[in-house]
């Protein structure tokens, strides 16, 4: 399938959500888990994404047994001073819950580390909805097998970041822009320890994509791009994607994505 391009403006505020890049060390190096969303899903049906979903009210009402520090510390970890600490805890709960529901992995809460925050613009390019999604990273639990639930997800795939981008470029899988750019970041890291060290060494970066049309093409630019209000780049690699050939491509093609 091909992700259709959206041109509608969404006036509703973004919905809080959480997603997790589950990583593991394999014989060929670093791997990350992707799940294929059910084709009937109202959001990115048939697209390969990281496990995750929207924040439920029950996530904020939960009193998890692993909550051994003040809720404010979860707020600090997300680097969002204006966020309700209860919601900050709830986003961690949602990340753990969604990963378990979609692929059966029970992640260790203490190893769940914020990575980035993606806020869908008012004119989304690949959905008709807006989300305020907190991306986390976590090591894959030892001795557990990822299995799709056949409800929200119809396939689980362990892939190196490089192979994931190569498969996308070959048309074997579909990826949305946040997944593309997250793999661009991971492709430059060597193993799980490297990923977790980077995550713990910095605050999660805020990504507010800026879409516009240029010469008949939809362009999405990111921090560090000349057309983005934030001049400091959020990662090494391309700072914009253009919708060409019915998919999102970086200037310079696959080589630019792979660095």
TORGULUM-592537 format. One record per residue (C-alpha): residue number from 1; residue in one letter; z, y, x. Coordinates in Angstrom, 2 decimals, always signed. Layout:
BEGIN
{node NUM,'a',{Z,Y,X}} ...
END
This chain:
BEGIN
{node 1,'x',{+0.00,+0.00,+0.00}} {node 2,'x',{-0.25,+3.65,+0.95}} {node 3,'x',{+2.47,+6.21,+0.29}} {node 4,'x',{+1.04,+8.76,-2.17}} {node 5,'x',{+1.37,+12.42,-1.28}} {node 6,'x',{+3.50,+14.52,-3.62}} {node 7,'x',{+2.74,+18.20,-4.32}} {node 8,'x',{+5.33,+18.91,-7.02}} {node 9,'x',{+8.26,+21.26,-6.44}} {node 10,'x',{+11.65,+19.74,-7.28}} {node 11,'x',{+14.13,+22.27,-8.65}} {node 12,'x',{+17.17,+20.01,-8.83}} {node 13,'x',{+19.63,+19.97,-5.92}} {node 14,'x',{+19.51,+17.08,-3.44}} {node 15,'x',{+21.51,+13.94,-4.21}} {node 16,'x',{+24.03,+12.75,-1.62}} {node 17,'x',{+22.99,+9.49,+0.05}} {node 18,'x',{+23.68,+7.35,+3.11}} {node 19,'x',{+21.58,+5.04,+5.24}} {node 20,'x',{+22.30,+2.92,+8.31}} {node 21,'x',{+20.23,+2.10,+11.35}} {node 22,'x',{+21.67,-1.32,+12.19}} {node 23,'x',{+20.83,-2.16,+15.80}} {node 24,'x',{+21.11,-5.25,+17.97}} {node 25,'x',{+20.19,-6.42,+21.46}} {node 26,'x',{+17.48,-9.09,+21.58}} {node 27,'x',{+15.55,-10.85,+24.32}} {node 28,'x',{+12.86,-8.15,+24.17}} {node 29,'x',{+15.37,-5.30,+24.10}} {node 30,'x',{+16.74,-3.04,+21.36}} {node 31,'x',{+15.94,-3.97,+17.76}} {node 32,'x',{+16.62,-2.14,+14.49}} {node 33,'x',{+16.75,-3.54,+10.97}} {node 34,'x',{+14.23,-2.49,+8.32}} {node 35,'x',{+14.22,-3.58,+4.69}} {node 36,'x',{+11.19,-3.38,+2.41}} {node 37,'x',{+12.04,-1.63,-0.83}} {node 38,'x',{+11.07,-3.41,-4.02}} {node 39,'x',{+7.62,-2.40,-5.19}} {node 40,'x',{+9.04,-1.30,-8.55}} {node 41,'x',{+11.59,+1.01,-6.97}} {node 42,'x',{+11.47,+4.60,-8.16}} {node 43,'x',{+11.92,+5.82,-4.58}} {node 44,'x',{+9.57,+4.64,-1.81}} {node 45,'x',{+8.62,+1.38,-3.51}} {node 46,'x',{+7.12,-1.09,-1.04}} {node 47,'x',{+8.04,+1.05,+1.97}} {node 48,'x',{+10.09,-0.22,+4.91}} {node 49,'x',{+13.29,+1.79,+5.31}} {node 50,'x',{+16.75,+1.45,+6.77}} {node 51,'x',{+19.35,-0.03,+4.37}} {node 52,'x',{+20.91,+2.66,+2.21}} {node 53,'x',{+21.05,+4.46,-1.09}} {node 54,'x',{+22.65,+7.23,-3.07}} {node 55,'x',{+26.36,+8.00,-3.20}} {node 56,'x',{+28.07,+6.56,-6.28}} {node 57,'x',{+31.16,+8.01,-7.93}} {node 58,'x',{+32.97,+4.76,-7.18}} {node 59,'x',{+32.38,+5.28,-3.46}} {node 60,'x',{+34.49,+8.45,-3.57}} {node 61,'x',{+37.16,+6.80,-5.71}} {node 62,'x',{+37.49,+3.82,-3.39}} {node 63,'x',{+40.62,+3.28,-1.33}} {node 64,'x',{+39.27,+1.04,+1.45}} {node 65,'x',{+41.78,-0.94,+3.48}} {node 66,'x',{+40.15,+0.30,+6.68}} {node 67,'x',{+41.02,+3.94,+5.89}} {node 68,'x',{+43.54,+4.37,+8.70}} {node 69,'x',{+43.00,+8.05,+9.46}} {node 70,'x',{+42.94,+11.30,+7.46}} {node 71,'x',{+39.85,+11.93,+5.30}} {node 72,'x',{+39.35,+15.18,+7.21}} {node 73,'x',{+38.43,+13.14,+10.31}} {node 74,'x',{+35.45,+11.69,+8.42}} {node 75,'x',{+34.46,+15.23,+7.48}} {node 76,'x',{+34.68,+16.20,+11.15}} {node 77,'x',{+32.59,+13.20,+12.17}} {node 78,'x',{+29.80,+14.36,+9.86}} {node 79,'x',{+30.10,+17.91,+11.24}} {node 80,'x',{+30.06,+19.39,+7.73}} {node 81,'x',{+33.03,+21.81,+7.42}} {node 82,'x',{+32.23,+22.64,+3.78}} {node 83,'x',{+32.07,+19.02,+2.65}} {node 84,'x',{+34.89,+17.64,+0.52}} {node 85,'x',{+36.77,+15.14,+2.74}} {node 86,'x',{+36.82,+12.69,-0.18}} {node 87,'x',{+33.01,+12.84,-0.29}} {node 88,'x',{+32.88,+12.39,+3.48}} {node 89,'x',{+34.84,+9.14,+3.14}} {node 90,'x',{+32.67,+8.16,+0.18}} {node 91,'x',{+29.51,+8.53,+2.26}} {node 92,'x',{+30.90,+6.09,+4.80}} {node 93,'x',{+31.80,+3.72,+1.96}} {node 94,'x',{+28.29,+4.07,+0.52}} {node 95,'x',{+26.71,+3.28,+3.89}} {node 96,'x',{+28.76,+0.09,+4.20}} {node 97,'x',{+28.26,-0.90,+0.57}} {node 98,'x',{+24.50,-0.37,+0.48}} {node 99,'x',{+23.98,-2.31,+3.70}} {node 100,'x',{+25.96,-5.23,+2.30}} {node 101,'x',{+24.15,-5.12,-1.05}} {node 102,'x',{+20.64,-4.88,+0.34}} {node 103,'x',{+20.79,-7.27,+3.27}} {node 104,'x',{+24.19,-9.01,+3.20}} {node 105,'x',{+25.58,-7.55,+6.43}} {node 106,'x',{+29.24,-6.57,+6.44}} {node 107,'x',{+29.44,-3.87,+9.06}} {node 108,'x',{+32.59,-3.01,+10.96}} {node 109,'x',{+33.73,+0.37,+9.56}} {node 110,'x',{+35.12,+1.47,+12.92}} {node 111,'x',{+31.67,+1.06,+14.50}} {node 112,'x',{+29.81,+3.14,+11.91}} {node 113,'x',{+28.85,+6.40,+13.65}} {node 114,'x',{+27.00,+9.38,+12.13}} {node 115,'x',{+23.58,+9.97,+13.68}} {node 116,'x',{+21.74,+12.66,+11.70}} {node 117,'x',{+21.48,+14.39,+8.34}} {node 118,'x',{+18.16,+14.72,+6.52}} {node 119,'x',{+17.78,+17.10,+3.56}} {node 120,'x',{+14.63,+16.68,+1.47}} {node 121,'x',{+12.81,+20.02,+1.01}} {node 122,'x',{+12.07,+21.51,-2.41}} {node 123,'x',{+8.54,+20.18,-2.10}} {node 124,'x',{+9.06,+16.55,-1.08}} {node 125,'x',{+6.03,+14.92,+0.47}} {node 126,'x',{+6.65,+11.24,-0.38}} {node 127,'x',{+9.02,+11.23,-3.37}} {node 128,'x',{+9.65,+13.17,-6.56}} {node 129,'x',{+13.35,+13.47,-5.75}} {node 130,'x',{+15.53,+15.29,-3.25}} {node 131,'x',{+18.22,+13.65,-1.15}} {node 132,'x',{+20.85,+14.83,+1.29}} {node 133,'x',{+20.99,+11.68,+3.39}} {node 134,'x',{+23.45,+11.00,+6.18}} {node 135,'x',{+22.01,+8.60,+8.75}} {node 136,'x',{+24.48,+6.35,+10.56}} {node 137,'x',{+24.11,+3.83,+13.38}} {node 138,'x',{+26.07,+0.60,+13.71}} {node 139,'x',{+25.85,-2.57,+15.79}} {node 140,'x',{+24.80,-5.69,+13.91}} {node 141,'x',{+27.80,-7.92,+13.15}} {node 142,'x',{+27.93,-11.01,+15.36}} {node 143,'x',{+27.34,-14.29,+13.51}} {node 144,'x',{+25.93,-12.71,+10.34}} {node 145,'x',{+22.36,-13.08,+9.10}} {node 146,'x',{+20.47,-10.33,+7.32}} {node 147,'x',{+18.99,-11.59,+4.04}} {node 148,'x',{+17.21,-9.42,+1.47}} {node 149,'x',{+18.70,-9.29,-2.02}} {node 150,'x',{+15.34,-9.63,-3.88}} {node 151,'x',{+16.45,-6.79,-6.13}} {node 152,'x',{+16.44,-3.59,-4.12}} {node 153,'x',{+14.89,-5.16,-1.03}} {node 154,'x',{+12.22,-7.87,-0.81}} {node 155,'x',{+12.07,-8.36,+2.96}} {node 156,'x',{+14.23,-7.82,+6.04}} {node 157,'x',{+12.63,-7.25,+9.42}} {node 158,'x',{+14.19,-6.97,+12.84}} {node 159,'x',{+11.86,-5.00,+15.07}} {node 160,'x',{+11.93,-3.06,+18.27}} {node 161,'x',{+11.42,+0.64,+17.57}} {node 162,'x',{+8.15,+0.48,+19.51}} {node 163,'x',{+6.84,-2.51,+17.56}} {node 164,'x',{+7.85,-0.85,+14.28}} {node 165,'x',{+5.78,+2.21,+15.12}} {node 166,'x',{+2.89,+0.04,+16.30}} {node 167,'x',{+2.93,-1.96,+13.07}} {node 168,'x',{+2.96,+1.27,+11.09}} {node 169,'x',{-0.03,+2.58,+13.03}} {node 170,'x',{-1.88,-0.72,+12.50}} {node 171,'x',{-1.31,-0.44,+8.73}} {node 172,'x',{+0.90,-3.53,+8.58}} {node 173,'x',{+3.91,-1.68,+7.16}} {node 174,'x',{+4.51,+1.68,+5.49}} {node 175,'x',{+7.11,+4.12,+6.79}} {node 176,'x',{+8.28,+7.45,+5.41}} {node 177,'x',{+8.55,+10.45,+7.75}} {node 178,'x',{+12.36,+10.18,+8.29}} {node 179,'x',{+11.96,+6.56,+9.38}} {node 180,'x',{+9.03,+7.43,+11.63}} {node 181,'x',{+10.95,+10.17,+13.39}} {node 182,'x',{+14.12,+8.09,+13.64}} {node 183,'x',{+12.15,+5.30,+15.35}} {node 184,'x',{+10.71,+7.95,+17.67}} {node 185,'x',{+14.28,+8.70,+18.74}} {node 186,'x',{+15.28,+5.04,+19.10}} {node 187,'x',{+12.17,+4.08,+21.10}} {node 188,'x',{+13.57,+6.13,+23.99}} {node 189,'x',{+16.89,+4.24,+24.07}} {node 190,'x',{+17.40,+0.98,+25.93}} {node 191,'x',{+20.05,-1.03,+24.10}} {node 192,'x',{+22.87,-0.95,+21.55}} {node 193,'x',{+25.34,+0.50,+24.03}} {node 194,'x',{+22.91,+3.34,+24.75}} {node 195,'x',{+22.42,+4.07,+21.04}} {node 196,'x',{+26.14,+4.10,+20.32}} {node 197,'x',{+26.90,+6.23,+23.39}} {node 198,'x',{+24.35,+8.84,+22.32}} {node 199,'x',{+25.73,+8.84,+18.76}} {node 200,'x',{+29.29,+9.36,+19.97}} {node 201,'x',{+28.34,+12.02,+22.48}} {node 202,'x',{+27.07,+14.59,+19.99}} {node 203,'x',{+27.44,+15.83,+16.46}} {node 204,'x',{+24.85,+14.58,+13.97}} {node 205,'x',{+21.83,+16.87,+13.93}} {node 206,'x',{+20.76,+18.56,+10.70}} {node 207,'x',{+17.09,+18.01,+9.85}} {node 208,'x',{+15.60,+20.23,+7.17}} {node 209,'x',{+11.86,+19.46,+7.22}} {node 210,'x',{+9.53,+22.37,+6.53}} {node 211,'x',{+6.32,+21.30,+4.74}} {node 212,'x',{+3.20,+23.42,+4.43}} {node 213,'x',{-0.53,+22.93,+3.96}} {node 214,'x',{-2.89,+23.69,+6.83}} {node 215,'x',{-6.67,+23.31,+6.64}} {node 216,'x',{-6.33,+20.98,+3.68}} {node 217,'x',{-3.67,+18.79,+5.34}} {node 218,'x',{+0.01,+18.51,+4.51}} {node 219,'x',{+2.07,+19.23,+7.59}} {node 220,'x',{+5.80,+18.57,+7.97}} {node 221,'x',{+7.45,+20.32,+10.89}} {node 222,'x',{+10.87,+19.70,+12.37}} {node 223,'x',{+13.32,+21.58,+14.62}} {node 224,'x',{+11.68,+22.73,+17.82}} {node 225,'x',{+8.27,+23.20,+16.22}} {node 226,'x',{+6.75,+26.71,+16.40}} {node 227,'x',{+6.58,+26.78,+12.58}} {node 228,'x',{+10.20,+25.68,+12.05}} {node 229,'x',{+13.01,+28.27,+11.82}} {node 230,'x',{+15.18,+26.18,+14.15}} {node 231,'x',{+13.70,+26.62,+17.60}} {node 232,'x',{+15.78,+23.99,+19.41}} {node 233,'x',{+14.21,+20.53,+19.25}} {node 234,'x',{+16.32,+17.78,+17.68}} {node 235,'x',{+14.71,+14.98,+19.73}} {node 236,'x',{+12.21,+14.27,+22.46}} {node 237,'x',{+8.71,+13.78,+21.14}} {node 238,'x',{+6.51,+15.28,+18.43}} {node 239,'x',{+7.91,+18.01,+16.19}} {node 240,'x',{+5.43,+17.68,+13.35}} {node 241,'x',{+3.58,+15.09,+11.29}} {node 242,'x',{+0.30,+15.67,+9.45}} {node 243,'x',{-0.96,+13.69,+6.46}} {node 244,'x',{-4.26,+12.23,+7.66}} {node 245,'x',{-6.05,+9.00,+6.88}} {node 246,'x',{-3.65,+8.54,+3.94}} {node 247,'x',{-0.62,+8.38,+6.22}} {node 248,'x',{+1.53,+10.67,+8.35}} {node 249,'x',{+0.34,+11.03,+11.94}} {node 250,'x',{+1.56,+12.92,+14.99}} {node 251,'x',{-0.78,+15.09,+17.01}} {node 252,'x',{-1.72,+12.80,+19.87}} {node 253,'x',{-1.59,+9.69,+17.71}} {node 254,'x',{+0.49,+6.60,+18.42}} {node 255,'x',{+0.95,+7.54,+22.07}} {node 256,'x',{+2.79,+10.70,+21.02}} {node 257,'x',{+5.16,+8.69,+18.83}} {node 258,'x',{+5.86,+6.20,+21.60}} {node 259,'x',{+6.42,+8.89,+24.24}} 
END
